[in-house]
């Protein structure tokens, strides 16, 4: 069952993220620039103290646990067993994440080009138990952004955020 779920998730992510954006000749001016981390930092998956949400994404409910994606950073986990006193339990640091799902005691997440399996049976001490490397096409443009941006240079690492910047010779554009 877990193997089928993993293949379904891979197929869904590949289909969803396979779109390309139109290249330009060259552009100088304001736009978005990617922020990178080194590829070896993608394996820095760990539990951290709770944090505030700044850029939410996918949500998932499992029993009394509520998971909220923080785009390209990780997942916030809340205990909602008492709806009047929701408790922010932990932040799961998963660099370059854009989507996830949970099945049993495992969380499946994308991390740049990798599909990662994480044992979440102890939320305070999560551990990576599997990684399929270079099986996904990462998002190479700023989500929910309409405009010109600096094209991603994969030789610089994995994109973890986008910043407003003065661009020189930018060649990529997106429109939503």
MIDOSE-1310 file (N, C-alpha, C; in nm, 2 decimals, decimal comma, always signed):
residues 176
xxxx	+0,08/-0,12/+0,00/+0,00/+0,00/+0,00/+0,09/+0,13/+0,00; +0,19/+0,13/+0,08/+0,28/+0,25/+0,09/+0,35/+0,27/-0,04; +0,39/+0,16/-0,11/+0,46/+0,17/-0,23/+0,37/+0,23/-0,34; +0,24/+0,19/-0,34/+0,14/+0,24/-0,44/+0,12/+0,39/-0,41
xxxx	+0,11/+0,43/-0,28/+0,09/+0,57/-0,25/+0,21/+0,65/-0,29; +0,33/+0,60/-0,27/+0,45/+0,67/-0,31/+0,45/+0,70/-0,46; +0,42/+0,60/-0,54/+0,42/+0,61/-0,69/+0,31/+0,71/-0,73; +0,19/+0,70/-0,67/+0,08/+0,80/-0,70/+0,13/+0,94/-0,67
xxxx	+0,20/+0,96/-0,55/+0,24/+1,10/-0,52/+0,35/+1,14/-0,62; +0,44/+1,06/-0,66/+0,54/+1,10/-0,76/+0,47/+1,14/-0,89; +0,38/+1,06/-0,94/+0,31/+1,09/-1,06/+0,24/+1,22/-1,05; +0,17/+1,24/-0,94/+0,09/+1,37/-0,92/+0,19/+1,49/-0,92
xxxx	+0,30/+1,48/-0,85/+0,39/+1,59/-0,84/+0,45/+1,62/-0,98; +0,49/+1,52/-1,05/+0,55/+1,53/-1,19/+0,45/+1,60/-1,28; +0,32/+1,56/-1,28/+0,22/+1,62/-1,36/+0,20/+1,76/-1,32; +0,18/+1,79/-1,19/+0,15/+1,92/-1,15/+0,26/+2,03/-1,17
xxxx	+0,39/+1,99/-1,16/+0,50/+2,08/-1,17/+0,57/+2,07/-1,30; +0,52/+2,02/-1,40/+0,59/+2,00/-1,53/+0,58/+2,12/-1,62; +0,51/+2,23/-1,58/+0,49/+2,34/-1,68/+0,62/+2,42/-1,68; +0,64/+2,48/-1,80/+0,75/+2,57/-1,83/+0,71/+2,71/-1,84
xxxx	+0,80/+2,80/-1,81/+0,76/+2,94/-1,82/+0,84/+3,00/-1,94; +0,78/+3,11/-2,00/+0,83/+3,17/-2,12/+0,96/+3,24/-2,10; +1,07/+3,22/-2,18/+1,19/+3,30/-2,17/+1,18/+3,43/-2,24; +1,25/+3,53/-2,20/+1,26/+3,66/-2,26/+1,39/+3,68/-2,33
xxxx	+1,40/+3,79/-2,40/+1,53/+3,82/-2,46/+1,63/+3,86/-2,34; +1,61/+3,98/-2,29/+1,68/+4,02/-2,17/+1,61/+4,13/-2,10; +1,61/+4,15/-1,97/+1,54/+4,25/-1,90/+1,63/+4,30/-1,78; +1,63/+4,43/-1,77/+1,69/+4,50/-1,65/+1,58/+4,57/-1,58
xxxx	+1,57/+4,55/-1,45/+1,47/+4,62/-1,37/+1,43/+4,53/-1,25; +1,32/+4,57/-1,18/+1,28/+4,50/-1,06/+1,21/+4,37/-1,10; +1,23/+4,27/-1,01/+1,17/+4,14/-1,03/+1,20/+4,05/-0,91; +1,19/+3,93/-0,93/+1,22/+3,83/-0,83/+1,35/+3,75/-0,86
xxxx	+1,42/+3,73/-0,75/+1,55/+3,65/-0,76/+1,54/+3,54/-0,67; +1,59/+3,42/-0,71/+1,58/+3,30/-0,62/+1,69/+3,31/-0,51; +1,65/+3,26/-0,39/+1,75/+3,24/-0,28/+1,78/+3,09/-0,28; +1,91/+3,06/-0,27/+1,95/+2,92/-0,27/+2,01/+2,87/-0,14
xxxx	+2,01/+2,73/-0,13/+2,09/+2,67/-0,03/+2,17/+2,56/-0,10; +2,28/+2,52/-0,04/+2,36/+2,41/-0,09/+2,28/+2,28/-0,09; +2,30/+2,20/-0,19/+2,22/+2,07/-0,20/+2,24/+1,98/-0,08; +2,36/+1,98/-0,02/+2,38/+1,90/+0,10/+2,30/+1,94/+0,22
xxxx	+2,25/+2,07/+0,22/+2,16/+2,12/+0,33/+2,02/+2,06/+0,32; +1,98/+2,00/+0,20/+1,85/+1,94/+0,19/+1,83/+1,83/+0,29; +1,94/+1,77/+0,33/+1,92/+1,66/+0,43/+1,91/+1,70/+0,57; +1,90/+1,83/+0,59/+1,89/+1,89/+0,73/+1,75/+1,89/+0,77
xxxx	+1,69/+1,77/+0,77/+1,55/+1,75/+0,82/+1,55/+1,72/+0,97; +1,47/+1,80/+1,04/+1,47/+1,79/+1,19/+1,35/+1,86/+1,25; +1,32/+1,83/+1,37/+1,22/+1,89/+1,45/+1,28/+2,02/+1,51; +1,20/+2,13/+1,51/+1,24/+2,25/+1,57/+1,13/+2,30/+1,66
xxxx	+1,16/+2,40/+1,74/+1,05/+2,46/+1,82/+0,95/+2,52/+1,73; +0,82/+2,54/+1,78/+0,72/+2,60/+1,70/+0,76/+2,73/+1,65; +0,71/+2,77/+1,53/+0,73/+2,90/+1,47/+0,60/+2,96/+1,42; +0,59/+3,08/+1,39/+0,48/+3,15/+1,34/+0,47/+3,12/+1,19
xxxx	+0,35/+3,11/+1,13/+0,33/+3,08/+0,99/+0,35/+3,21/+0,91; +0,43/+3,21/+0,81/+0,44/+3,33/+0,72/+0,39/+3,31/+0,58; +0,40/+3,19/+0,53/+0,36/+3,16/+0,39/+0,30/+3,02/+0,38; +0,17/+3,01/+0,42/+0,11/+2,88/+0,43/+0,08/+2,81/+0,29
xxxx	+0,06/+2,68/+0,30/+0,03/+2,61/+0,18/-0,06/+2,49/+0,21; -0,03/+2,37/+0,16/-0,11/+2,25/+0,18/-0,14/+2,23/+0,33; -0,26/+2,19/+0,36/-0,30/+2,15/+0,50/-0,34/+2,00/+0,50; -0,32/+1,94/+0,61/-0,35/+1,79/+0,62/-0,39/+1,77/+0,77
xxxx	-0,50/+1,69/+0,78/-0,55/+1,66/+0,92/-0,54/+1,51/+0,94; -0,47/+1,47/+1,05/-0,46/+1,33/+1,08/-0,49/+1,32/+1,23; -0,61/+1,25/+1,26/-0,66/+1,24/+1,39/-0,67/+1,38/+1,46; -0,60/+1,41/+1,56/-0,60/+1,54/+1,63/-0,48/+1,63/+1,59
xxxx	-0,41/+1,59/+1,49/-0,29/+1,67/+1,44/-0,33/+1,74/+1,31; -0,29/+1,87/+1,31/-0,32/+1,95/+1,20/-0,18/+2,00/+1,14; -0,15/+1,96/+1,02/-0,03/+1,99/+0,95/-0,05/+2,11/+0,85; +0,04/+2,21/+0,86/+0,03/+2,32/+0,77/+0,17/+2,34/+0,70
xxxx	+0,17/+2,34/+0,57/+0,29/+2,36/+0,50/+0,34/+2,51/+0,50; +0,47/+2,53/+0,53/+0,53/+2,66/+0,51/+0,62/+2,65/+0,39; +0,57/+2,71/+0,28/+0,64/+2,70/+0,15/+0,79/+2,70/+0,16; +0,85/+2,60/+0,10/+1,00/+2,59/+0,09/+1,08/+2,58/+0,22
xxxx	+1,01/+2,57/+0,33/+1,07/+2,57/+0,46/+1,04/+2,44/+0,55; +0,92/+2,41/+0,56/+0,88/+2,29/+0,64/+0,73/+2,29/+0,67; +0,70/+2,22/+0,78/+0,56/+2,20/+0,82/+0,54/+2,23/+0,97; +0,43/+2,31/+0,99/+0,39/+2,34/+1,13/+0,29/+2,23/+1,17
xxxx	+0,30/+2,18/+1,29/+0,21/+2,08/+1,34/+0,14/+2,13/+1,47; +0,01/+2,12/+1,47/-0,07/+2,17/+1,58/-0,15/+2,05/+1,63; -0,17/+2,05/+1,76/-0,26/+1,96/+1,83/-0,40/+2,03/+1,84; -0,50/+1,97/+1,78/-0,63/+2,04/+1,78/-0,73/+1,95/+1,85
xxxx	-0,69/+1,87/+1,95/-0,78/+1,78/+2,02/-0,88/+1,87/+2,11; -0,83/+1,99/+2,15/-0,92/+2,08/+2,22/-0,93/+2,20/+2,13; -1,04/+2,21/+2,06/-1,05/+2,32/+1,96/-1,05/+2,46/+2,01; -1,07/+2,48/+2,14/-1,06/+2,61/+2,21/-0,92/+2,64/+2,25
xxxx	-0,84/+2,54/+2,26/-0,70/+2,56/+2,30/-0,60/+2,48/+2,21; -0,59/+2,53/+2,09/-0,50/+2,47/+1,99/-0,36/+2,49/+2,03; -0,28/+2,38/+2,02/-0,14/+2,39/+2,07/-0,04/+2,37/+1,95; +0,05/+2,47/+1,93/+0,15/+2,46/+1,83/+0,26/+2,37/+1,88
xxxx	+0,27/+2,25/+1,83/+0,36/+2,15/+1,88/+0,50/+2,16/+1,84; +0,52/+2,17/+1,71/+0,65/+2,16/+1,65/+0,66/+2,22/+1,51; +0,78/+2,25/+1,46/+0,80/+2,29/+1,32/+0,89/+2,18/+1,27; +0,85/+2,12/+1,16/+0,93/+2,02/+1,09/+1,01/+2,08/+0,98
xxxx	+1,14/+2,10/+1,00/+1,23/+2,16/+0,90/+1,25/+2,07/+0,79; +1,20/+2,10/+0,67/+1,22/+2,02/+0,55/+1,26/+2,12/+0,44; +1,38/+2,15/+0,41/+1,42/+2,25/+0,31/+1,37/+2,22/+0,17; +1,33/+2,33/+0,11/+1,28/+2,33/-0,03/+1,16/+2,25/-0,06
xxxx	+1,07/+2,23/+0,04/+0,95/+2,16/+0,03/+0,84/+2,25/-0,03; +0,76/+2,18/-0,12/+0,64/+2,26/-0,18/+0,51/+2,18/-0,16; +0,52/+2,05/-0,12/+0,40/+1,97/-0,10/+0,44/+1,85/-0,01; +0,33/+1,79/+0,05/+0,35/+1,67/+0,13/+0,22/+1,60/+0,14
xxxx	+0,23/+1,48/+0,20/+0,11/+1,40/+0,24/+0,15/+1,31/+0,36; +0,06/+1,26/+0,43/+0,08/+1,18/+0,55/+0,01/+1,05/+0,53; +0,07/+0,94/+0,57/+0,01/+0,80/+0,57/+0,07/+0,72/+0,68; -0,02/+0,69/+0,78/+0,03/+0,61/+0,89/+0,13/+0,70/+0,97
xxxx	+0,25/+0,64/+1,00/+0,35/+0,71/+1,08/+0,45/+0,78/+0,99; +0,42/+0,78/+0,85/+0,52/+0,84/+0,76/+0,46/+0,97/+0,69; +0,55/+1,06/+0,67/+0,52/+1,18/+0,60/+0,60/+1,17/+0,47; +0,54/+1,20/+0,36/+0,61/+1,20/+0,23/+0,61/+1,34/+0,18
xxxx	+0,73/+1,39/+0,14/+0,75/+1,53/+0,10/+0,84/+1,54/-0,01; +0,82/+1,64/-0,09/+0,92/+1,68/-0,19/+1,02/+1,77/-0,13; +1,15/+1,75/-0,17/+1,26/+1,84/-0,12/+1,35/+1,86/-0,24; +1,32/+1,97/-0,31/+1,38/+2,01/-0,44/+1,35/+1,90/-0,54
xxxx	+1,45/+1,81/-0,58/+1,42/+1,71/-0,68/+1,40/+1,57/-0,61; +1,40/+1,57/-0,48/+1,39/+1,44/-0,41/+1,26/+1,41/-0,35; +1,22/+1,29/-0,34/+1,10/+1,25/-0,26/+1,15/+1,19/-0,13; +1,11/+1,24/-0,02/+1,16/+1,21/+0,11/+1,05/+1,14/+0,19
xxxx	+1,09/+1,03/+0,26/+1,00/+0,96/+0,35/+1,05/+0,99/+0,49; +0,97/+1,04/+0,58/+1,01/+1,08/+0,72/+0,92/+1,01/+0,82; +0,98/+0,94/+0,91/+0,91/+0,88/+1,03/+0,87/+0,99/+1,12; +0,74/+1,01/+1,14/+0,69/+1,11/+1,23/+0,62/+1,05/+1,35
xxxx	+0,66/+0,93/+1,39/+0,60/+0,86/+1,51/+0,63/+0,94/+1,63; +0,75/+1,01/+1,64/+0,78/+1,10/+1,75/+0,81/+1,23/+1,68; +0,71/+1,32/+1,69/+0,72/+1,45/+1,63/+0,84/+1,54/+1,68; +0,89/+1,51/+1,80/+1,00/+1,59/+1,85/+1,13/+1,54/+1,80
xxxx	+1,13/+1,42/+1,74/+1,26/+1,36/+1,69/+1,23/+1,29/+1,56; +1,19/+1,36/+1,46/+1,16/+1,30/+1,33/+1,29/+1,25/+1,27; +1,27/+1,15/+1,18/+1,39/+1,10/+1,11/+1,36/+1,06/+0,97; +1,45/+1,09/+0,88/+1,44/+1,05/+0,74/+1,47/+0,91/+0,73
xxxx	+1,38/+0,83/+0,67/+1,39/+0,69/+0,66/+1,41/+0,65/+0,51; +1,39/+0,74/+0,42/+1,40/+0,71/+0,28/+1,41/+0,83/+0,19; +1,49/+0,82/+0,09/+1,50/+0,94/-0,01/+1,52/+0,88/-0,15; +1,43/+0,92/-0,23/+1,45/+0,89/-0,38/+1,50/+1,01/-0,44
xxxx	+1,63/+1,01/-0,49/+1,69/+1,13/-0,54/+1,66/+1,15/-0,68; +1,65/+1,28/-0,72/+1,64/+1,32/-0,86/+1,52/+1,26/-0,93; +1,41/+1,25/-0,86/+1,29/+1,19/-0,92/+1,18/+1,29/-0,95; +1,19/+1,42/-0,90/+1,09/+1,52/-0,92/+1,15/+1,64/-1,00
xxxx	+1,06/+1,71/-1,06/+1,10/+1,83/-1,13/+1,06/+1,95/-1,03; +1,15/+2,02/-0,98/+1,12/+2,13/-0,89/+1,05/+2,25/-0,95; +0,98/+2,33/-0,87/+0,92/+2,45/-0,92/+1,03/+2,55/-0,95; +1,04/+2,60/-1,07/+1,15/+2,68/-1,11/+1,11/+2,83/-1,13
xxxx	+1,00/+2,87/-1,06/+0,95/+3,00/-1,07/+0,88/+3,04/-0,94; +0,87/+3,17/-0,91/+0,80/+3,21/-0,79/+0,65/+3,18/-0,80; +0,60/+3,11/-0,70/+0,46/+3,07/-0,70/+0,37/+3,20/-0,67; +0,26/+3,20/-0,73/+0,16/+3,31/-0,71/+0,22/+3,45/-0,74
xxxx	+0,31/+3,45/-0,85/+0,38/+3,58/-0,89/+0,35/+3,59/-1,04; +0,32/+3,72/-1,08/+0,30/+3,75/-1,21/+0,40/+3,85/-1,25; +0,51/+3,81/-1,33/+0,61/+3,91/-1,37/+0,74/+3,85/-1,41; +0,84/+3,93/-1,41/+0,98/+3,89/-1,46/+1,06/+3,84/-1,34
xxxx	+1,14/+3,74/-1,36/+1,22/+3,68/-1,25/+1,35/+3,63/-1,31; +1,45/+3,62/-1,22/+1,58/+3,56/-1,26/+1,57/+3,41/-1,28; +1,60/+3,36/-1,39/+1,59/+3,21/-1,41/+1,67/+3,14/-1,31; +1,62/+3,02/-1,27/+1,70/+2,94/-1,17/+1,82/+2,88/-1,23
xxxx	+1,93/+2,89/-1,15/+2,06/+2,83/-1,19/+2,08/+2,71/-1,10; +2,05/+2,59/-1,14/+2,06/+2,47/-1,05/+2,20/+2,45/-1,00; +2,30/+2,50/-1,07/+2,44/+2,49/-1,02/+2,46/+2,56/-0,89; +2,37/+2,65/-0,85/+2,38/+2,73/-0,73/+2,32/+2,66/-0,61
xxxx	+2,24/+2,55/-0,63/+2,18/+2,48/-0,52/+2,03/+2,47/-0,54; +1,96/+2,45/-0,43/+1,81/+2,44/-0,43/+1,75/+2,57/-0,39; +1,64/+2,61/-0,46/+1,57/+2,73/-0,43/+1,49/+2,71/-0,31; +1,50/+2,80/-0,21/+1,42/+2,80/-0,09/+1,34/+2,92/-0,07
xxxx	+1,35/+3,02/-0,15/+1,27/+3,14/-0,14/+1,30/+3,23/-0,26; +1,22/+3,33/-0,27/+1,23/+3,43/-0,38/+1,23/+3,57/-0,31; +1,32/+3,66/-0,36/+1,33/+3,79/-0,30/+1,31/+3,90/-0,41; +1,25/+4,02/-0,37/+1,25/+4,13/-0,47/+1,39/+4,18/-0,49
xxxx	+1,43/+4,21/-0,61/+1,56/+4,25/-0,64/+1,57/+4,32/-0,77; +1,68/+4,40/-0,79/+1,71/+4,47/-0,91/+1,77/+4,36/-1,00; +1,71/+4,33/-1,11/+1,76/+4,22/-1,20/+1,84/+4,28/-1,32; +1,94/+4,21/-1,36/+2,02/+4,24/-1,48/+2,02/+4,12/-1,57
xxxx	+1,99/+4,15/-1,69/+1,98/+4,04/-1,80/+1,89/+3,93/-1,76; +1,78/+3,96/-1,69/+1,68/+3,85/-1,66/+1,61/+3,80/-1,79; +1,58/+3,67/-1,79/+1,52/+3,61/-1,91/+1,39/+3,53/-1,89; +1,34/+3,53/-1,77/+1,22/+3,45/-1,74/+1,10/+3,53/-1,70
xxxx	+0,99/+3,49/-1,74/+0,86/+3,56/-1,71/+0,75/+3,46/-1,68; +0,66/+3,49/-1,59/+0,55/+3,41/-1,57/+0,42/+3,50/-1,56; +0,31/+3,44/-1,59/+0,19/+3,51/-1,57/+0,08/+3,41/-1,52; +0,01/+3,45/-1,42/-0,09/+3,36/-1,36/-0,22/+3,38/-1,42
